[in-house]
């Protein structure tokens, strides 16, 4: 487990208390039943608490607490399946921090820091993430192309779009049409068609800007997945301790103890990898390697823990009455985001020259 400073401990504890008291899984049920992408009031509170500006420099209205600090908050939100555009908007902000001009930073970062402006990434064009391939083109400042899976798209005001010759900023408005995608996690996903949409290039970040953005997307997504792993593990363990079968508490069966021990091992391995990825971004050392490892480990851990959580609950684990099934559905979507385990392992091997 990462060693936290006093500010990080306070931030983690604040996020933990807020999600527990103000935004538990029951709040996600209300958002789902209302057919909304997220709770606007809850997002407003996140903005007031400064969470949207954690990785934004102070001169642009943020707190510049770093990626480990942001990861601590995202992990807590993952525990309660909180529907919010925090991950998507933070990644959009990071793209501008990395590659934006002074004018672009001054225009967008202050509003992203308060949550007034919501941003998201529009990178992938196919059914799965397979690397930095794009057919989207830009001519005379006008961007044209289709992005297949864009998270938090319906309320986004700013899109960070991967094109053939780099990364561009496109504001919501003329030349953009959205088609909602119904996914198993019931969250906000859409296909977006850009047709001669006005675009500004992020020209400062260098040739590897897109990869830097994807690395950060991998790590933040892994942080959410880590929170989900912890929540499913804790919920399942509590259930085994109180459920009686054959006149015995289920947790007394050695076979189930062994299964929970295996899950705990996977959970702790994922935690080490995810926290390592967040610290790598903060330090700037071996970021791509750490990000790839973090997302691969989080994929494997959440796939196993979410599946086992449902199985150990028995048939009721598949019912809407119990929360554990929601985690499995969200898990399958996040596992595909920014690279499957096989894709990430191939990429890691290539980086290491294997």
C-alpha positions, 0 to 999 in steps of 0.5 A: 500500500502506498505511503500517503502524506497528511493531505492525501489521507484527509482527501481519501477520508473525505471521499470515503465518508462522502461516498458512504453517506451521500452517494452509496450504491443506492444513489446509483440505483436512483440515477439508473431508474431515472434514466440520467447519466449522473446526478447533477447535484452530486457532480456539483458537490464534487466540483465544490470539494475540488475533486475535478481540479486535483491534477490541474495546476494551481495557476489554472484554478486546480489544486495540483495534488497529483495523480495518486491523490486523484486515484484515491478519490476515484477508488472510493467512487468505484466502491459505490459505483458512483456515476460521475464524469470525474474520470472522463473530465480529469483525462480531458484536463490532463490532455490539455495540461500535457499538450495545450497552448497557454491560450488553451489552458487559460480557456478550458482548465479553470472551468474544468477545475470547477466542474462547470465544463465537462470533458471526455476522450473520443479515441476509439473507432472500432469495437475494442481498443487496439492501439492508437489507430485513427481514420478521423481526419482534419482539413482547414481546422475542420474534423471529420470522423466517427468515434465508436465508444465515448464515455460520458458523452451526452453531457460532455461540453468538450471532446479530446479527439484522436485524429490521423495527425494528432490530438484535437479539442472539439467543443460541443455544437455544430458538426457533432451528432451523438447516438446513445449506446446501450451497454450492460452497465447502464452508464453514459456511452455514445457513438459520435459522428464529427462532420466538419466540426471546428477543431483546435490541435493540441500541438505542444505535447509532442508526437507521443501525446496520444500515448501519454493520454491513454496511459493516464486513462489506463491508470485512472480506469484501473483505480476505479476498478480497484475500488470495485474489487474492494467493494465486492470482496468486502460485500462477499466476505460479509455475506459469507459470515452471516449466511447459514447453510447446513446449519453452519455459517458459510465462512466456516467451510474451508473450501470457501475460505480458500477461495476468499484467500485467493481473491484477497491475493488478487486484490492486493496484487492489483492494489500494488500495480494501480498505486504503482501506476499512479505514482509513476505518473507523478514521478514521470518514471516508466509511465507507459510500463506502469500504466499497462501493468496497472490496467492488466492487473486490474482487468484480471482481478476485477474479472475474477472477483466480480465473477466469484462474488456473484457465485459465492452469493448464489442465485440471489447474486444475479438478482436486481435486489443485490448490489453485487451483480451491478459490479459484474456488469460495470466490470465487463465494460471497464475491462474492455476500455483502453485495452483488454488484458491480452492487448495490454500483455502484448503491448508490455511484451513489446515495450520490453523487447520480447 
